[in-house]
Amino acid sequence: MSAELNFTTFFALLRRQGRLFLAVGLCAAVLSAILSGPSFMPPRYRSTATVYPVNLNSYSIETRTDQLLQLLESNSIRDSLIRQFGLPAKYEIDTAANGGYWALYNEFNDRVEISKTRYESVQIEIVDEEPKAARDMVNAMLRQVNLLARRLQREKSHEVLIIAERALAHERMKVDSVEKRLNVLRQESGLLSYEAQVKELTKGYVRMLAGGSQTQRDALRSMIKDLEEKGGEFRQLTELSNLFRGNYDRLLTEYEKVVNDVTKELTYTNVVVYPEISDKKVYPVRWLIVSTTTLSALFLCFVLLVLRDHRR
């Protein structure tokens, strides 16, 4: 047959079977409208949030937006939402059955979409049969990502804190050791300040040579002798004490900074579009389902009729 003859045959078939096509179309439209109704396909509602990352430290060449994406896609946040909202019961999935968690995670991924926008922000979209639940899940995800980022930051800061505590304790031990020996020298020899005492004893000795009793000169010589015997050690220990105290003050400042890093309460997202309770469903699109089903049924009916006439 030629192409013109084929098309003529097709049009003739449409004219002959017009009532059949009308009946098939009506049946398909009615059935698809019923099956796409709330009783068979519960409507789903979408809640959306758009956030920018803040206070995040980049671990490699990734951007802060990429890092926020990785945090949002972590299994700890996913499992937290599953527990908090009782998703296995909501999705009617038996996790005790073989492949139960696989089905649960697939359903979760189908309903939760996390993407990066062209403005380097992150968009979170969650659909659910209950519009309030969809909004609450988005808010819960934002809270969980803050907690996760804070926990990761504190874990690293805690490692630094342990090192800072160890260094501070070691420096404090050195200061205490030097001060302990200095206290002995102060109590036994009366040494308080090497430079000042040398200066004053020298002046006193010169005055005693000009005049003064023998007892006073002997006492002064004893003090000078103690200064000669232990003055060097006292001066050296004093310099070490000043050095160790300077190091201790520096380490104490660093320790306080690390403590602040461990205990600070930061948020890691700036929300520019807050999630809302939607009043319009996004699934199912009934007109699309009805039209697609009706056209498919009419096309199938047409093909079957053509094959029947061709066999005849």
C-alpha positions in Angstrom: 0.0 0.0 0.0 1.0 3.6 -0.6 1.3 6.1 2.2 -1.8 7.9 0.8 -3.8 4.6 0.8 -2.6 3.9 4.4 -3.8 7.2 5.7 -7.1 6.9 3.8 -7.6 3.5 5.5 -6.8 5.0 8.9 -9.2 7.8 8.5 -11.9 5.4 7.3 -11.2 3.2 10.4 -11.6 6.3 12.6 -15.0 7.1 11.0 -16.3 3.5 11.2 -15.2 3.0 14.8 -15.9 6.5 16.1 -18.3 5.2 18.8 -15.8 2.7 20.0 -13.1 5.3 20.3 -15.5 7.6 22.2 -16.4 4.8 24.6 -12.7 3.8 25.2 -11.8 7.4 25.7 -14.6 8.0 28.2 -13.8 4.8 30.1 -10.1 5.6 30.3 -10.8 9.2 31.4 -13.2 8.1 34.1 -11.0 5.3 35.4 -7.9 7.4 35.4 -9.8 10.2 37.2 -11.0 7.8 39.9 -7.6 6.0 40.3 -5.8 9.3 40.6 -8.1 10.6 43.3 -7.2 11.0 47.0 -8.4 7.5 47.8 -5.9 5.8 45.6 -3.1 8.5 45.2 -3.0 10.7 48.3 -1.9 14.2 47.4 1.5 15.4 48.4 2.6 18.9 49.4 6.0 20.5 49.1 7.9 22.7 51.5 11.0 24.5 50.5 13.9 26.4 52.2 16.9 28.2 50.7 20.0 28.7 52.9 23.5 30.1 52.6 26.4 28.4 54.5 28.2 30.4 57.2 30.9 29.7 59.8 32.1 26.5 57.9 35.8 25.8 57.6 36.7 24.3 54.2 38.6 21.0 54.5 39.9 20.9 50.9 39.3 22.7 47.6 35.5 22.4 48.0 33.4 25.5 48.6 31.4 26.1 51.7 28.2 25.4 49.7 29.6 22.0 48.6 30.4 21.3 52.2 26.9 22.2 53.4 25.5 19.9 50.7 27.7 17.0 52.0 26.5 17.7 55.6 22.8 17.8 54.5 23.2 14.5 52.6 24.8 12.7 55.6 23.2 9.5 56.8 23.1 10.8 60.4 20.6 13.6 59.4 18.6 11.1 57.4 18.4 8.6 60.2 17.5 11.4 62.7 14.6 12.5 60.5 13.5 8.9 60.1 13.4 8.4 63.9 11.9 11.8 64.7 9.0 11.5 62.3 8.4 7.8 62.4 8.9 7.5 58.6 8.7 3.7 58.4 5.2 3.7 59.7 4.3 6.8 57.6 5.6 5.2 54.5 4.2 1.8 55.5 7.5 0.0 55.1 8.5 -3.0 57.3 12.2 -2.4 58.1 12.4 -5.9 59.6 11.7 -7.5 56.3 14.5 -8.3 53.8 15.4 -5.1 51.9 13.2 -3.0 54.2 15.8 -0.3 54.9 16.7 -0.2 51.2 13.1 0.5 50.4 12.9 3.1 53.2 16.0 5.0 52.1 14.8 5.0 48.5 11.4 6.4 49.5 13.2 9.0 51.6 15.4 10.0 48.7 12.4 10.3 46.4 10.7 12.7 48.8 13.7 14.8 49.8 15.7 16.8 47.3 18.8 18.9 48.1 20.4 20.9 45.4 22.8 23.8 44.8 21.4 26.9 43.1 23.2 29.1 40.6 23.7 31.7 43.4 25.8 29.3 45.5 22.9 28.7 48.0 21.4 25.4 48.9 17.8 24.5 48.3 15.9 21.9 50.4 12.6 20.5 49.1 10.6 17.9 51.0 7.2 16.5 49.9 4.7 14.8 52.2 1.1 13.9 52.4 0.7 16.4 55.3 1.8 20.0 54.5 2.7 20.7 58.1 4.8 17.6 58.3 6.7 18.6 55.2 7.4 22.1 56.7 8.5 20.5 60.0 10.8 18.1 58.3 12.6 21.0 56.5 13.0 22.8 59.8 14.2 19.6 61.5 16.8 19.1 58.7 18.1 22.7 59.3 18.4 22.1 63.0 20.2 18.8 62.5 22.7 20.2 60.0 23.6 22.9 62.6 24.0 20.2 65.3 26.1 18.0 63.0 28.4 20.9 61.9 28.8 22.0 65.5 29.6 18.4 66.6 32.3 18.0 63.9 33.8 21.4 64.8 33.8 20.5 68.5 35.5 17.2 67.9 38.4 18.9 66.2 38.5 21.6 68.8 38.5 19.1 71.6 41.6 17.4 70.2 43.3 20.8 70.2 42.0 21.4 73.7 43.7 18.2 75.0 47.0 19.3 73.5 46.6 22.8 75.0 45.8 21.4 78.4 48.8 19.1 78.3 51.2 22.0 77.3 49.7 24.3 79.9 50.1 21.7 82.7 53.7 21.0 81.7 54.5 24.7 81.7 52.8 25.1 85.1 54.9 22.3 86.5 58.1 24.0 85.3 57.0 27.3 87.0 56.1 25.5 90.2 59.5 23.7 90.3 61.5 26.9 89.9 59.3 28.8 92.4 59.7 26.0 94.9 63.5 26.3 94.8 63.3 30.1 94.9 61.2 30.0 98.0 63.8 27.8 99.7 66.5 30.4 98.8 64.3 33.3 100.0 63.7 31.6 103.4 67.2 30.3 104.0 69.3 33.2 102.6 66.9 36.1 102.6 67.4 36.6 98.9 64.6 38.6 97.4 66.1 40.6 94.5 69.6 39.9 93.3 70.4 43.2 91.6 68.8 45.4 94.3 70.4 43.5 97.2 73.9 43.6 95.5 73.6 47.3 95.1 72.4 47.9 98.7 74.9 45.5 100.3 77.7 47.2 98.4 76.7 50.6 99.7 76.3 49.3 103.2 79.7 47.6 103.2 81.4 50.8 102.1 79.7 52.7 104.9 80.7 50.0 107.4 84.3 50.3 106.4 84.2 54.0 107.3 82.5 53.4 110.6 80.5 50.8 112.3 80.9 48.1 114.9 82.5 44.7 114.3 79.3 42.9 114.8 77.6 44.9 112.1 80.5 44.3 109.7 80.4 40.5 110.4 76.7 40.4 109.8 77.1 42.3 106.5 80.0 40.0 105.4 77.7 37.0 106.1 75.0 38.4 104.0 77.5 39.2 101.2 78.9 35.6 101.5 75.4 34.2 101.1 74.8 36.4 98.1 78.1 35.2 96.6 77.3 31.5 97.2 73.6 31.4 96.2 73.2 34.7 94.3 74.1 33.1 90.9 71.6 30.3 91.4 68.9 32.7 92.6 69.5 35.0 89.6 69.4 32.2 87.1 66.2 30.7 88.7 64.6 34.2 88.6 65.2 34.5 84.9 63.9 31.0 84.3 60.8 31.9 86.4 60.2 35.0 84.3 60.6 33.0 81.1 58.4 30.2 82.2 55.7 32.6 83.4 55.8 34.3 80.0 55.3 31.0 78.3 52.6 30.1 80.7 50.7 33.3 80.0 50.9 32.7 76.3 49.7 29.1 76.6 46.9 30.2 78.9 45.7 32.7 76.2 45.7 30.0 73.6 44.0 27.6 75.9 41.2 30.1 76.6 40.7 30.5 72.8 40.4 26.7 72.4 37.9 26.5 75.2 35.9 29.2 73.5 35.9 27.1 70.3 34.7 24.1 72.1 31.9 25.8 74.0 30.7 28.3 71.4 27.1 28.0 70.1 27.2 28.9 66.4 24.7 28.3 63.6 26.0 27.3 60.2 23.1 28.4 57.9 21.6 31.7 56.9 18.0 31.0 55.9 16.8 33.4 53.1 13.6 31.4 52.2 11.9 29.9 55.2 9.8 26.7 54.8 6.1 27.3 54.8 2.9 25.2 55.0 1.8 24.7 51.4 -1.9 24.9 50.5 -1.5 23.5 47.0 -0.5 19.9 46.2 2.3 19.1 43.8 1.4 15.4 43.3 -0.5 13.9 41.6 -1.2 16.2 38.7 -4.6 14.8 37.8 -5.1 16.5 34.5 -1.8 15.2 33.2 -2.6 11.6 34.4 -6.1 11.7 32.9 -5.0 13.1 29.6 -1.9 10.8 29.3 -4.0 7.7 30.2 -6.8 8.6 27.8 -4.5 9.3 24.9 -2.6 6.1 25.6 -5.8 4.1 25.7 -7.0 5.6 22.4 -3.7 4.9 20.7 -3.7 1.3 21.9 -7.3 0.8 20.7 -6.3 2.3 17.3 -3.3 0.0 17.0 -5.3 -3.1 17.9 -8.0 -2.2 15.3 -5.4 -1.7 12.6 -3.8 -5.0 13.4 -7.2 -6.7 13.3 -8.1 -5.3 9.9 -4.6 -6.1 8.6 -5.0 -9.8 9.5 -8.4 -9.9 7.9 
